[in-house]
Amino acid sequence: MIKATHQRATTDSTYTTFLKHFGEFKVAKLDKKEVSGQEFILDELRALRSAIRRIEVSQFPKEMWYAKERGVRLPSDIVGMDITPTTAIESLGLSEIALKALMSAGITTVGEVLGMSENDILKLPSAGRRTLNDIKEVLAVRGLTLAQRSSY
């Protein structure tokens, strides 16, 4: 069978061993659209922002989304913002629970938060694991971490 198929394919130009058995095929026409380099980059940036939002939806606690509805900015909203030790903690986009826990303990700047360890945060009167995780996640988005040992 193999030899006969090969023989016929080499002698008969209209014979095909496979594809024509499935009928006629038309190649779809692809439309080309030229865009400027700037337009292309902007489209790619929009796609990246959308991807970041999807990641946030899947990884950040629900409290952050409730905060977003109340006008608190999410980490992706503030990526371009300069964060310094004197930046107010309200600028980080923390959940309302985490923000209240820190503020009720008199912590008002990013520098004060960065000087705290996980144990320091858990010792705050109105803070628990959820508050700790929220703070760690928001800091991680900014490339920041809590102190290993307390300086607070």
Disulfide bonds with the S-S distance in Angstrom:
none
